[in-house]
Amino acid sequence: MTHTLITGGAGFIGSHLSEALLARGDQVTVIDDLSTGRFENIEPLTANKNFRFALETITNETVMDRLGSECDRILHLAAAVGVQLIVNDPVRTIETNVMGCEAVLRVARRYRRKVFLASTSEVYGKNNKVPFCEEDDGVFGATTVTRWAYATSKALDEFLALAYHRSQHLPVVIGRFFNTVGPRQSAQYGMVIPRFVSQALRGDPITVYDDGTQSRCFCNVRDVVRAILLLIENPAAEGQVFNIGSVEEISMRALAEKVKSRTGSASKITLIPYEQAYNGGFEDMRQRIPDIQKIRRVTGWQPEISLEKTLDEIIEFFRRQPKA
């Protein structure tokens, strides 16, 4: 029985990972301070004898030392997430990402635990070469623009993890997520699909930023979980970085139209400027498309769940939620 420690395991992706591991008979320990994660995400798992939850921050060295000594590997997902949170609280973003990653890597080195580091497509910054390949440059904006605090902090996490691998021979794998979506993802921190769906179901205007021509690719969380497990269990992936995402591109205006259609909503689609949404300190990229040839070559992985199927799952999830 493999024992996996998941940091940030009460979050959206972490809770799905926990479910997948428990379903195959593994043992799972989750550590989460519930700053952005939700206990409701993992509450159904607490009845499983192979599941354990620690309500604590990963910067608590005593707790992390004990949990690290007891596990076989660490999936590090704990991070500040969501554009709204990043713009509104840059100190929390930087400290959570950098200090948290350092704490995880230290305990992993002490007990020689393999680590999967969850990174982000944000590390490509303003690079306009698409699709993004793992060896492409990160092009960041000025330090006076708050938006880039998250991108640079996650890039530093990657540098640190790879340094531990090269100098300390720590087995590390890095996955860069491209807009992972699915049930349980919260609209609270600016995630676009949950926001569109919740607005559509309430009959509120669906708010699209800028002119709506900016495009993204959205990958179902179950496909992402499958990619993470393939990477953490493949020795050939150690010391490397992999894009994890769909290549099914869609503009934000087209996405809003699709959500409106699939919910049967009468909501109007409204365009609003970024300045109105974020009060300055924000820049956007027009396209964000991953090149996934590397992960396909090393593991055979590719996304299998369509955007339409994913939207239907999210819509059904929101419809089942109690009315406020």
C-alpha positions as CSV (number, residue, x, y, z in Angstrom):
1,M,0.0,0.0,0.0
2,T,1.5,3.3,-1.1
3,H,1.1,6.2,1.4
4,T,0.8,9.6,-0.3
5,L,0.9,13.0,1.4
6,I,-1.0,15.6,-0.4
7,T,-0.5,19.3,0.5
8,G,-3.5,21.4,-0.2
9,G,-5.5,18.2,-0.4
10,A,-8.8,19.8,0.6
11,G,-8.6,22.0,-2.5
12,F,-10.3,21.3,-5.9
13,I,-7.5,19.2,-7.5
14,G,-6.3,17.7,-4.2
15,S,-9.7,16.3,-3.3
16,H,-10.0,14.6,-6.6
17,L,-6.5,13.2,-6.3
18,S,-7.4,11.8,-2.8
19,E,-10.5,10.1,-4.2
20,A,-8.5,8.5,-7.0
21,L,-5.8,7.1,-4.7
22,L,-8.2,5.8,-2.1
23,A,-10.3,4.1,-4.9
24,R,-7.3,2.0,-5.7
25,G,-6.6,1.1,-2.1
26,D,-3.8,3.5,-1.3
27,Q,-3.3,5.4,1.9
28,V,-3.7,9.2,1.8
29,T,-2.8,11.9,4.3
30,V,-4.0,15.4,3.5
31,I,-2.6,18.6,5.0
32,D,-4.5,21.8,4.4
33,D,-5.1,25.0,6.4
34,L,-8.4,25.5,4.6
35,S,-7.5,29.1,3.6
36,T,-8.7,28.3,0.1
37,G,-9.5,24.6,0.3
38,R,-12.9,23.4,1.8
39,F,-13.5,20.6,4.3
40,E,-16.7,19.8,2.4
41,N,-14.4,18.6,-0.5
42,I,-12.9,15.8,1.6
43,E,-15.6,15.2,4.2
44,P,-16.9,12.1,2.4
45,L,-13.4,10.6,2.5
46,T,-13.1,10.8,6.3
47,A,-15.0,7.6,6.8
48,N,-12.3,5.7,4.8
49,K,-9.8,4.0,7.2
50,N,-7.0,4.8,4.7
51,F,-7.6,8.6,4.9
52,R,-6.2,11.0,7.4
53,F,-6.6,14.8,7.5
54,A,-4.3,17.3,9.2
55,L,-5.7,20.8,9.7
56,E,-2.4,22.7,9.6
57,T,-0.2,24.9,7.4
58,I,2.7,23.3,5.6
59,T,5.1,25.9,7.1
60,N,4.6,24.2,10.5
61,E,7.9,22.3,10.5
62,T,7.1,20.0,13.3
63,V,3.9,18.7,11.7
64,M,5.5,18.5,8.2
65,D,8.4,16.5,9.6
66,R,6.2,13.9,11.1
67,L,3.9,13.6,8.1
68,G,7.0,13.5,5.8
69,S,8.5,10.7,7.8
70,E,5.4,8.6,7.6
71,C,4.6,8.9,3.9
72,D,6.2,7.4,0.7
73,R,5.8,10.4,-1.5
74,I,4.5,14.0,-1.6
75,L,2.1,15.6,-4.0
76,H,2.6,19.3,-3.4
77,L,-0.5,21.2,-4.5
78,A,-0.8,23.8,-1.7
79,A,-0.5,27.3,-3.1
80,A,-2.3,30.7,-3.4
81,V,-4.7,30.3,-6.3
82,G,-7.0,32.4,-8.4
83,V,-6.5,35.7,-10.1
84,Q,-8.7,37.6,-7.7
85,L,-6.7,36.4,-4.7
86,I,-3.4,37.0,-6.4
87,V,-4.2,40.6,-7.3
88,N,-5.8,41.4,-3.9
89,D,-3.2,39.8,-1.6
90,P,0.2,39.6,-3.2
91,V,2.0,39.1,0.1
92,R,0.0,36.0,0.9
93,T,0.6,34.8,-2.7
94,I,4.4,35.1,-2.6
95,E,4.9,33.8,1.0
96,T,2.5,30.8,0.5
97,N,4.1,29.7,-2.7
98,V,7.8,30.2,-2.0
99,M,8.0,29.5,1.7
100,G,5.5,26.6,1.4
101,C,7.5,25.0,-1.4
102,E,10.7,25.4,0.5
103,A,9.2,23.6,3.6
104,V,8.0,20.7,1.4
105,L,11.3,20.2,-0.3
106,R,13.3,20.3,2.9
107,V,11.3,17.5,4.5
108,A,11.4,15.6,1.3
109,R,15.1,15.8,1.2
110,R,15.4,14.8,4.9
111,Y,13.4,11.6,4.3
112,R,14.2,11.0,0.6
113,R,10.6,11.3,-0.6
114,K,9.7,11.8,-4.2
115,V,7.9,15.0,-4.9
116,F,5.4,16.1,-7.5
117,L,5.3,19.9,-7.7
118,A,2.1,21.5,-9.1
119,S,3.1,24.5,-11.2
120,T,1.3,26.6,-13.7
121,S,1.1,27.9,-17.2
122,E,1.5,31.4,-15.7
123,V,5.3,30.8,-15.7
124,Y,5.3,31.4,-19.4
125,G,4.2,35.0,-18.6
126,K,3.7,37.3,-21.6
127,N,5.5,35.0,-24.0
128,N,3.4,35.2,-27.2
129,K,4.9,32.0,-28.8
130,V,2.1,29.4,-28.8
131,P,1.7,26.6,-28.2
132,F,4.0,26.8,-25.1
133,C,6.8,24.2,-24.9
134,E,8.5,23.4,-21.6
135,E,11.8,24.9,-22.7
136,D,10.2,28.2,-23.8
137,D,11.2,31.4,-22.0
138,G,9.2,33.0,-19.3
139,V,8.5,36.7,-20.1
140,F,7.3,38.5,-17.0
141,G,5.9,42.0,-16.7
142,A,7.1,44.8,-14.4
143,T,7.3,44.2,-10.6
144,T,4.9,47.1,-10.3
145,V,2.1,45.0,-11.8
146,T,0.7,42.7,-9.1
147,R,-0.4,40.1,-11.6
148,W,3.2,38.8,-12.1
149,A,3.7,38.0,-8.4
150,Y,2.1,34.6,-8.8
151,A,4.0,33.8,-12.0
152,T,7.4,34.7,-10.6
153,S,6.7,32.9,-7.3
154,K,5.8,29.7,-9.1
155,A,8.8,30.0,-11.4
156,L,11.0,30.3,-8.3
157,D,9.3,27.2,-6.9
158,E,10.4,25.4,-10.1
159,F,14.0,26.7,-9.9
160,L,14.2,25.5,-6.3
161,A,12.8,22.1,-6.9
162,L,15.1,21.5,-9.9
163,A,18.0,22.7,-7.8
164,Y,17.2,20.1,-5.1
165,H,17.1,17.5,-7.8
166,R,20.4,18.5,-9.4
167,S,22.4,19.2,-6.2
168,Q,20.7,16.9,-3.7
169,H,19.5,14.2,-6.1
170,L,16.0,14.6,-4.8
171,P,13.4,12.8,-7.1
172,V,11.2,15.7,-8.3
173,V,8.6,16.0,-11.1
174,I,7.0,19.3,-12.1
175,G,3.7,19.6,-13.8
176,R,2.5,22.9,-15.3
177,F,-1.3,23.0,-15.2
178,F,-3.3,24.8,-17.9
179,N,-6.7,25.8,-16.6
180,T,-7.8,22.7,-14.8
181,V,-11.6,22.7,-14.3
182,G,-14.3,20.4,-13.0
183,P,-16.8,19.9,-10.1
184,R,-15.8,21.5,-6.7
185,Q,-13.9,24.3,-8.3
186,S,-14.9,27.6,-6.6
187,A,-15.9,30.8,-8.3
188,Q,-14.7,32.7,-5.3
189,Y,-11.2,33.6,-6.5
190,G,-12.0,34.5,-10.1
191,M,-12.0,31.1,-11.8
192,V,-13.7,31.7,-15.1
193,I,-15.9,28.6,-15.7
194,P,-17.4,28.4,-12.2
195,R,-18.0,32.1,-12.4
196,F,-19.8,31.9,-15.7
197,V,-21.9,28.9,-14.6
198,S,-22.9,30.4,-11.3
199,Q,-23.9,33.7,-13.1
200,A,-25.9,31.8,-15.7
201,L,-27.8,29.7,-13.3
202,R,-28.7,32.7,-11.2
203,G,-29.8,34.6,-14.3
204,D,-27.2,37.3,-13.7
205,P,-25.2,38.9,-16.5
206,I,-22.3,36.7,-17.6
207,T,-19.3,39.0,-17.2
208,V,-16.6,38.6,-19.8
209,Y,-13.5,40.7,-19.4
210,D,-12.0,42.9,-22.1
211,D,-13.4,42.1,-25.6
212,G,-13.7,38.4,-25.0
213,T,-11.4,37.3,-27.8
214,Q,-8.7,36.1,-25.4
215,S,-8.5,32.3,-25.5
216,R,-7.7,29.4,-23.2
217,C,-7.7,25.6,-23.1
218,F,-9.6,23.9,-20.3
219,C,-8.7,20.4,-19.0
220,N,-11.0,18.2,-16.9
221,V,-9.7,17.5,-13.4
222,R,-10.0,13.8,-13.9
223,D,-7.7,13.9,-16.9
224,V,-5.2,16.0,-14.8
225,V,-5.3,13.5,-11.9
226,R,-4.5,10.7,-14.3
227,A,-1.5,12.8,-15.6
228,I,-0.2,13.5,-12.1
229,L,-0.2,9.8,-11.2
230,L,1.4,8.7,-14.4
231,L,4.2,11.2,-13.9
232,I,4.8,10.6,-10.1
233,E,5.0,6.8,-10.9
234,N,7.4,7.1,-13.9
235,P,11.1,7.2,-13.1
236,A,11.8,8.7,-16.5
237,A,9.9,11.8,-15.5
238,E,12.2,12.7,-12.6
239,G,14.0,16.0,-12.8
240,Q,11.7,17.2,-15.7
241,V,8.9,19.7,-16.3
242,F,5.7,18.7,-18.1
243,N,2.8,20.7,-19.5
244,I,-0.6,19.2,-18.4
245,G,-3.6,20.5,-20.3
246,S,-6.0,20.3,-23.1
247,V,-5.3,21.7,-26.6
248,E,-9.0,22.5,-27.2
249,E,-8.8,26.3,-27.5
250,I,-11.8,28.5,-27.0
251,S,-12.3,32.3,-26.6
252,M,-13.9,33.7,-23.5
253,R,-16.8,35.1,-25.5
254,A,-17.4,31.7,-27.1
255,L,-17.1,30.0,-23.7
256,A,-19.7,32.3,-22.2
257,E,-22.1,31.5,-25.1
258,K,-21.5,27.8,-24.6
259,V,-22.3,28.1,-20.9
260,K,-25.4,30.1,-21.6
261,S,-26.6,27.5,-24.1
262,R,-25.9,24.5,-21.9
263,T,-27.5,26.0,-18.8
264,G,-30.6,27.2,-20.8
265,S,-30.0,30.6,-19.2
266,A,-31.6,33.9,-20.3
267,S,-28.5,35.8,-18.9
268,K,-27.0,38.6,-21.0
269,I,-23.3,38.5,-21.8
270,T,-21.7,41.7,-20.7
271,L,-18.2,42.9,-21.5
272,I,-16.3,44.8,-18.8
273,P,-12.8,46.2,-18.8
274,Y,-10.1,44.6,-16.6
275,E,-9.7,47.8,-14.7
276,Q,-13.2,47.6,-13.5
277,A,-12.8,44.0,-12.3
278,Y,-9.4,44.2,-10.7
279,N,-8.8,47.9,-9.9
280,G,-5.6,48.0,-11.8
281,G,-2.5,45.9,-11.3
282,F,-3.5,43.4,-14.0
283,E,-2.3,42.3,-17.4
284,D,-3.6,39.4,-19.5
285,M,-2.3,37.1,-22.2
286,R,-4.3,36.7,-25.4
287,Q,-3.6,33.0,-25.8
288,R,-2.5,30.2,-23.6
289,I,-2.1,26.8,-25.3
290,P,0.1,24.0,-24.2
291,D,2.3,21.8,-26.3
292,I,1.7,18.3,-24.7
293,Q,4.0,16.3,-26.9
294,K,6.5,15.7,-24.1
295,I,4.1,14.2,-21.5
296,R,2.5,12.1,-24.3
297,R,6.0,10.8,-25.3
298,V,7.1,10.0,-21.7
299,T,3.8,8.6,-20.3
300,G,1.3,8.2,-23.2
301,W,-1.1,10.6,-21.5
302,Q,-3.4,12.8,-23.4
303,P,-6.7,14.5,-22.4
304,E,-9.8,12.4,-23.1
305,I,-12.8,14.4,-21.7
306,S,-14.3,17.1,-24.0
307,L,-15.0,20.6,-22.9
308,E,-18.8,20.0,-23.4
309,K,-18.7,17.0,-21.1
310,T,-16.7,19.0,-18.5
311,L,-19.2,21.9,-18.7
312,D,-22.1,19.5,-18.1
313,E,-20.4,18.1,-15.1
314,I,-19.8,21.5,-13.6
315,I,-23.3,22.7,-14.3
316,E,-24.8,19.6,-12.7
317,F,-22.5,20.2,-9.6
318,F,-23.7,23.7,-9.2
319,R,-27.3,22.7,-9.6
320,R,-27.0,20.3,-6.8
321,Q,-25.7,22.9,-4.4
322,P,-28.0,24.2,-1.7
323,K,-29.5,27.6,-2.5
324,A,-28.0,30.4,-0.4
